Amino acid sequence: MQRISLVLIGIVLLSSPIHAVDIPAALTDQEFWRIVTEFSEPGGVFQPEFMSNEDSSQFVIPTLKQTTRSGGVYIGVGPEQNFTYVAAIHPRIAFIVDIRRDNMLEHLMYKALFELSADRADFISRLFSRKRPTALDANSSVDALFNAYQSAETDPALYEENLVDVLNQIVTKHGFHVSESDKGGIASLMDTFCEAGPYALRGTGDKNLTYALSMTATDLTGTHQSYLASEENFKFVRDLQKRNLIIPLVGDFAGPKTIVSIGNYLQDHGATVDVFYASNVERYLWEQGDHGKQFYANAKMLPLNTSSTFIRSVTSDISRRLGIGLPVGAANWRSFLSPMSDSLKAFAEGRVHSYREMFEIVR
C-alpha cells in the first residue's frame, strides 16, 4: 500500500467511532451454533491445509496495528494464521470462512484446546499430544517454548486423553450437534498434529515452513507477532474463544449465502468490517469464470468503513508474474494490505475483469 494511503487511513481512524459496539460481549452456545449452521454453505473441495504456508504473514502486522482500531470486525480464511491477525488487531468478533468443512472442524478443535489450556505451554502440549516440559511458564519466550518441545516425543496416551477432552468440550459442554463423521474428522486432525509434531507439520506444498518456525517467525523489524509469541496474545484469542466470538463457517467467497449472511448480521448490529484476510483465494476465484465477480458482489454487501482493509497474499511465482516483487525476508510469499474500497470501486466501474487487473488497481 502506498504511504499516502496509510496516512489517510490513520487520520480517518483517529476521528472515527469505535466499531462493532452493538456486537454482544459474548454469544450463547445456542447462538454460536445457530450462526455456524445457518450461515454456512455445503462444503466444497480444495487441497487440505492443516496450517498456513505463508512465510510473510507477519510482515504486515506493524502497519495493521497502526491503521486498525481495536474492537471491530475481522473476517478471514484458513486455519491458525487468523489467530495471529486477531491477536494483532483485537477485534470484538471474528468470522472464519473457508470452503473446506475440515477447516471448520479444525477451528472447533482449536476452540476446545484454547478453552482447556491454562497457558501457551499447556496449549502446545495438548495440540501436539506431547508432555509439557518442565521449566516453562508464562514468561517463557516463544523460542524457548518450541525449543523445549523439539525433542518431546509423541505420547499416545496423552493423545487419547486429549481427544476425549476435546470432543467432550465440543459435544457435552457446548452442546454443538456435530455428526459422527465430524467427530471422526476432528480425531483425524488431532492425529495428524500428534504424529507430525510442531517441527514436522507443514502447510500444503511448503517444504520449509513448519508450525514451530511459523510461530517463532518475526515481522521485518524482528518482532515476534504470532498468536503464541506472548502470553498476552494467547490469552486474547482464548478469551474470544471462551465467549464464542471466533465463529468458523463453511462457505465459498463466491457463494450465495455465507458472506451475505455475515453482512446482514453486521448490518443488524451496526457493525462494519475492519479487516478481511483473503489470502490468495481471489486467484482461484478468477480462474473459475465469474466467481471473481461474484465475490466482489458479495463483498459489496458487507458494511464497510473508509479504513476497511484486505490482507492479500500471493506466491512468489505469481508475484513476479504480476510485477509486484517480494519484500526483504520473504522466500515464498508476499502479504500486503489494500483498502477494500479500491477493489470494490474498480469492480463497480467495470475496471476489473481478471486477477491481473485487480492487482493493477490495488498495488
C-alpha positions as CSV (number, residue, x, y, z in Angstrom):
1,M,0.0,0.0,0.0
2,Q,1.3,3.5,-0.8
3,R,2.5,5.6,2.2
4,I,-0.2,8.3,1.5
5,S,-2.9,5.7,1.8
6,L,-1.7,4.6,5.2
7,V,-1.6,8.2,6.4
8,L,-5.1,8.8,5.3
9,I,-6.3,5.6,6.9
10,G,-4.6,6.7,10.2
11,I,-6.3,10.1,10.1
12,V,-9.7,8.5,9.5
13,L,-9.2,6.1,12.4
14,L,-8.4,8.9,14.8
15,S,-11.6,10.6,14.1
16,S,-13.9,7.6,13.7
17,P,-16.1,6.0,16.3
18,I,-15.3,2.6,17.9
19,H,-16.7,-0.1,15.6
20,A,-19.0,-3.1,16.5
21,V,-20.3,-1.6,19.7
22,D,-23.6,-3.4,19.2
23,I,-22.0,-6.9,18.9
24,P,-22.8,-8.9,22.0
25,A,-20.0,-9.2,24.6
26,A,-20.5,-13.0,24.3
27,L,-22.6,-15.4,22.4
28,T,-24.5,-18.2,23.9
29,D,-23.6,-21.7,22.8
30,Q,-27.0,-21.9,21.1
31,E,-26.5,-18.6,19.2
32,F,-22.9,-19.6,18.2
33,W,-24.1,-22.9,16.7
34,R,-27.1,-21.3,15.1
35,I,-24.7,-18.9,13.2
36,V,-22.4,-21.7,12.3
37,T,-25.2,-23.8,10.8
38,E,-27.4,-21.2,9.3
39,F,-24.7,-19.0,7.7
40,S,-22.7,-22.0,6.3
41,E,-22.9,-23.4,2.8
42,P,-22.3,-27.0,1.7
43,G,-18.6,-27.8,1.8
44,G,-16.5,-27.7,-1.3
45,V,-13.3,-29.4,-2.5
46,F,-9.9,-27.8,-2.1
47,Q,-6.4,-29.0,-1.1
48,P,-6.1,-30.0,2.6
49,E,-4.4,-27.3,4.6
50,F,-3.6,-28.1,8.3
51,M,-1.6,-24.8,8.8
52,S,-0.6,-21.7,6.9
53,N,2.3,-21.8,4.4
54,E,2.6,-18.0,4.2
55,D,6.1,-17.0,5.4
56,S,5.3,-13.3,5.1
57,S,2.1,-13.2,7.0
58,Q,3.6,-11.2,10.0
59,F,5.2,-8.6,7.8
60,V,2.0,-6.5,7.5
61,I,1.2,-6.6,11.2
62,P,3.0,-3.4,12.3
63,T,1.1,-1.4,9.8
64,L,-2.1,-3.2,10.5
65,K,-1.8,-2.3,14.2
66,Q,-1.3,1.3,13.3
67,T,-4.2,1.5,10.9
68,T,-6.9,-0.7,12.5
69,R,-8.8,0.3,15.6
70,S,-9.4,-2.5,18.1
71,G,-13.0,-3.6,18.9
72,G,-14.0,-4.1,15.3
73,V,-14.8,-6.9,13.0
74,Y,-12.4,-9.4,11.4
75,I,-13.1,-11.9,8.5
76,G,-10.6,-14.4,7.4
77,V,-9.9,-17.7,5.7
78,G,-7.9,-20.8,6.6
79,P,-6.6,-22.2,9.8
80,E,-4.2,-20.8,12.5
81,Q,-2.9,-17.7,10.8
82,N,-6.2,-16.0,11.6
83,F,-5.3,-16.2,15.3
84,T,-2.2,-14.2,14.7
85,Y,-4.1,-11.4,12.9
86,V,-6.8,-11.5,15.6
87,A,-4.2,-11.2,18.4
88,A,-2.7,-8.2,16.5
89,I,-5.9,-6.1,15.9
90,H,-8.1,-7.1,18.9
91,P,-11.4,-7.3,17.1
92,R,-14.7,-7.7,19.0
93,I,-15.8,-10.6,16.8
94,A,-14.2,-12.7,14.1
95,F,-15.7,-14.9,11.3
96,I,-13.5,-17.5,9.6
97,V,-14.9,-18.5,6.2
98,D,-13.5,-21.5,4.3
99,I,-14.9,-23.7,1.6
100,R,-13.5,-26.8,3.3
101,R,-15.6,-28.3,6.1
102,D,-12.4,-29.7,7.6
103,N,-11.3,-26.1,8.3
104,M,-14.5,-25.5,10.3
105,L,-13.8,-28.7,12.2
106,E,-10.2,-27.7,12.8
107,H,-11.4,-24.4,14.3
108,L,-13.7,-26.3,16.6
109,M,-10.7,-28.4,17.7
110,Y,-8.8,-25.2,18.3
111,K,-11.7,-23.7,20.2
112,A,-11.8,-26.6,22.6
113,L,-8.0,-26.6,23.0
114,F,-7.9,-22.9,23.8
115,E,-10.6,-23.3,26.4
116,L,-8.9,-26.3,28.0
117,S,-5.4,-24.8,28.2
118,A,-4.2,-22.6,31.0
119,D,-1.3,-21.1,29.1
120,R,0.8,-21.4,25.9
121,A,2.9,-24.3,27.1
122,D,-0.3,-26.3,28.0
123,F,-1.8,-25.4,24.7
124,I,1.2,-26.7,22.7
125,S,1.2,-29.9,24.8
126,R,-2.5,-30.5,24.0
127,L,-2.3,-29.5,20.4
128,F,0.6,-31.9,19.6
129,S,-0.1,-34.5,22.3
130,R,3.4,-34.2,23.9
131,K,4.0,-34.0,27.6
132,R,4.7,-30.5,28.9
133,P,8.5,-30.0,29.5
134,T,9.5,-28.6,32.9
135,A,10.6,-25.0,33.5
136,L,8.1,-23.5,31.1
137,D,5.9,-20.7,32.4
138,A,4.0,-17.6,31.3
139,N,7.3,-15.7,30.9
140,S,8.9,-18.2,28.6
141,S,9.8,-16.7,25.2
142,V,8.2,-18.3,22.1
143,D,11.6,-19.6,21.1
144,A,12.1,-21.2,24.5
145,L,8.6,-22.8,24.3
146,F,9.2,-24.5,20.9
147,N,12.9,-25.4,21.7
148,A,11.6,-27.2,24.7
149,Y,9.2,-29.2,22.6
150,Q,11.7,-30.0,19.9
151,S,12.8,-33.3,21.5
152,A,9.4,-34.1,23.1
153,E,8.1,-37.4,21.8
154,T,4.6,-38.3,20.8
155,D,2.5,-39.6,23.7
156,P,-0.3,-41.9,22.5
157,A,-2.0,-42.0,25.9
158,L,-2.0,-38.2,26.0
159,Y,-3.5,-38.1,22.5
160,E,-6.4,-40.4,23.6
161,E,-6.9,-38.2,26.7
162,N,-6.8,-35.0,24.6
163,L,-9.3,-36.4,22.0
164,V,-11.8,-37.3,24.7
165,D,-11.4,-33.9,26.3
166,V,-11.8,-32.0,23.0
167,L,-14.9,-34.0,22.0
168,N,-16.4,-33.6,25.5
169,Q,-15.8,-29.8,25.3
170,I,-17.5,-29.6,21.9
171,V,-20.3,-32.0,22.3
172,T,-21.1,-32.1,26.1
173,K,-20.0,-28.8,27.4
174,H,-21.1,-26.6,24.5
175,G,-23.8,-28.9,23.1
176,F,-22.8,-28.5,19.5
177,H,-24.6,-31.0,17.3
178,V,-21.6,-32.5,15.3
179,S,-22.2,-35.7,13.4
180,E,-20.3,-38.9,13.9
181,S,-18.5,-38.1,10.7
182,D,-17.4,-34.7,12.0
183,K,-16.2,-36.3,15.2
184,G,-14.1,-38.6,13.0
185,G,-12.8,-35.6,11.1
186,I,-11.7,-34.0,14.4
187,A,-10.0,-37.2,15.5
188,S,-8.2,-37.3,12.2
189,L,-7.0,-33.7,12.5
190,M,-5.7,-34.3,16.1
191,D,-3.9,-37.5,14.9
192,T,-2.2,-35.5,12.2
193,F,-0.9,-32.9,14.7
194,C,0.1,-35.7,17.1
195,E,2.0,-37.7,14.5
196,A,3.8,-34.7,12.8
197,G,4.6,-32.6,15.8
198,P,5.5,-28.9,15.7
199,Y,8.7,-29.4,13.8
200,A,7.3,-31.6,11.0
201,L,3.8,-30.2,10.4
202,R,3.8,-28.1,7.3
203,G,1.4,-26.3,5.1
204,T,0.5,-27.9,1.8
205,G,3.2,-27.6,-0.9
206,D,5.7,-26.0,1.5
207,K,9.0,-27.7,2.2
208,N,10.4,-25.2,4.7
209,L,7.8,-23.6,7.0
210,T,6.9,-25.8,9.9
211,Y,4.4,-24.9,12.7
212,A,7.3,-24.2,15.0
213,L,9.0,-21.9,12.5
214,S,5.8,-20.1,11.8
215,M,5.1,-19.4,15.4
216,T,8.7,-18.3,16.1
217,A,8.9,-16.1,13.0
218,T,9.0,-12.3,13.1
219,D,7.9,-9.3,11.2
220,L,10.5,-7.3,9.3
221,T,11.6,-5.4,12.4
222,G,12.5,-8.7,14.1
223,T,9.5,-8.6,16.5
224,H,7.6,-11.8,17.2
225,Q,3.9,-11.3,16.3
226,S,2.4,-14.8,16.2
227,Y,-0.5,-15.7,18.5
228,L,1.9,-17.8,20.6
229,A,4.5,-15.1,20.7
230,S,3.4,-13.9,24.1
231,E,1.0,-14.9,26.8
232,E,-0.9,-11.7,26.1
233,N,-1.6,-12.7,22.5
234,F,-2.6,-16.2,23.5
235,K,-4.9,-15.0,26.2
236,F,-6.7,-12.5,24.0
237,V,-7.5,-15.2,21.5
238,R,-8.5,-17.6,24.3
239,D,-10.8,-15.0,25.7
240,L,-12.6,-14.6,22.4
241,Q,-12.9,-18.3,22.1
242,K,-14.4,-18.6,25.5
243,R,-17.0,-16.0,24.6
244,N,-17.9,-17.8,21.4
245,L,-16.7,-14.8,19.3
246,I,-14.5,-16.6,16.8
247,I,-17.0,-18.2,14.5
248,P,-15.9,-20.8,11.9
249,L,-18.1,-21.1,8.8
250,V,-18.2,-23.3,5.8
251,G,-18.6,-21.0,2.8
252,D,-17.5,-20.1,-0.7
253,F,-16.4,-16.5,-1.1
254,A,-18.4,-16.5,-4.3
255,G,-21.3,-18.5,-2.8
256,P,-24.8,-17.2,-2.4
257,K,-25.1,-17.4,1.4
258,T,-22.2,-17.1,3.8
259,I,-20.6,-13.7,3.0
260,V,-24.1,-12.2,2.5
261,S,-25.2,-13.6,5.9
262,I,-22.3,-12.1,7.7
263,G,-23.1,-8.8,6.0
264,N,-26.7,-8.9,7.2
265,Y,-25.6,-9.8,10.7
266,L,-23.2,-6.9,10.9
267,Q,-25.9,-4.5,9.4
268,D,-28.3,-5.7,12.1
269,H,-25.7,-4.9,14.8
270,G,-24.5,-1.6,13.5
271,A,-21.0,-3.0,12.8
272,T,-18.6,-2.7,9.9
273,V,-15.8,-4.9,8.6
274,D,-12.3,-3.6,9.6
275,V,-10.1,-6.4,8.2
276,F,-10.8,-9.1,5.6
277,Y,-7.9,-11.5,5.3
278,A,-8.5,-13.0,1.8
279,S,-5.1,-14.8,1.4
280,N,-4.8,-15.8,-2.3
281,V,-8.4,-17.1,-2.6
282,E,-9.1,-14.5,-5.3
283,R,-6.6,-16.1,-7.6
284,Y,-8.7,-19.3,-7.6
285,L,-12.0,-17.4,-7.9
286,W,-10.8,-15.6,-11.0
287,E,-9.7,-18.9,-12.5
288,Q,-13.4,-20.1,-12.2
289,G,-15.0,-17.7,-14.6
290,D,-17.5,-15.4,-13.0
291,H,-16.6,-16.4,-9.4
292,G,-14.3,-13.5,-9.0
293,K,-17.0,-11.0,-10.0
294,Q,-19.4,-12.8,-7.6
295,F,-17.0,-12.4,-4.7
296,Y,-16.9,-8.7,-5.2
297,A,-20.7,-8.6,-5.5
298,N,-20.8,-10.4,-2.1
299,A,-18.1,-8.2,-0.6
300,K,-20.2,-5.2,-1.6
301,M,-22.9,-6.4,0.7
302,L,-20.6,-6.1,3.7
303,P,-20.9,-2.9,5.7
304,L,-17.6,-1.1,5.4
305,N,-15.8,2.0,6.7
306,T,-13.3,4.2,5.0
307,S,-10.4,2.2,6.5
308,S,-11.7,-1.4,5.8
309,T,-8.7,-3.3,4.6
310,F,-8.0,-6.5,2.7
311,I,-5.0,-8.6,3.7
312,R,-3.9,-10.4,0.5
313,S,-1.2,-13.0,-0.1
314,V,0.5,-14.1,-3.3
315,T,3.1,-16.8,-4.0
316,S,6.4,-15.7,-5.3
317,D,5.9,-17.0,-8.8
318,I,2.6,-15.2,-9.2
319,S,4.1,-12.1,-7.5
320,R,6.9,-11.9,-10.1
321,R,4.5,-12.6,-13.0
322,L,2.3,-9.7,-11.9
323,G,5.3,-7.5,-11.4
324,I,4.7,-7.0,-7.6
325,G,8.0,-8.2,-6.3
326,L,8.8,-9.6,-2.9
327,P,9.7,-7.8,0.4
328,V,13.0,-8.5,2.0
329,G,12.9,-11.7,4.1
330,A,10.1,-13.4,2.2
331,A,11.1,-16.6,0.4
332,N,7.8,-17.9,-0.9
333,W,5.1,-15.3,-0.3
334,R,4.2,-11.7,-0.3
335,S,1.5,-10.4,2.1
336,F,0.2,-6.9,1.7
337,L,-2.6,-4.5,2.6
338,S,-5.0,-2.7,0.4
339,P,-8.2,-0.7,1.0
340,M,-11.3,-2.7,0.3
341,S,-12.9,0.4,-1.2
342,D,-10.3,0.5,-4.1
343,S,-11.2,-3.1,-5.3
344,L,-14.9,-2.7,-4.9
345,K,-14.9,0.7,-6.6
346,A,-12.9,-0.6,-9.5
347,F,-15.2,-3.6,-9.8
348,A,-18.3,-1.4,-9.8
349,E,-16.8,0.8,-12.5
350,G,-16.1,-2.2,-14.7
351,R,-12.3,-1.9,-14.5
352,V,-11.7,-5.4,-13.1
353,H,-12.2,-8.5,-15.2
354,S,-9.3,-10.7,-14.1
355,Y,-6.9,-11.4,-11.2
356,R,-4.1,-9.4,-13.0
357,E,-6.4,-6.3,-13.4
358,M,-7.3,-6.5,-9.8
359,F,-3.6,-6.2,-8.8
360,E,-3.0,-3.4,-11.3
361,I,-5.7,-1.5,-9.5
362,V,-4.6,-2.1,-5.9
363,R,-0.9,-2.5,-5.9
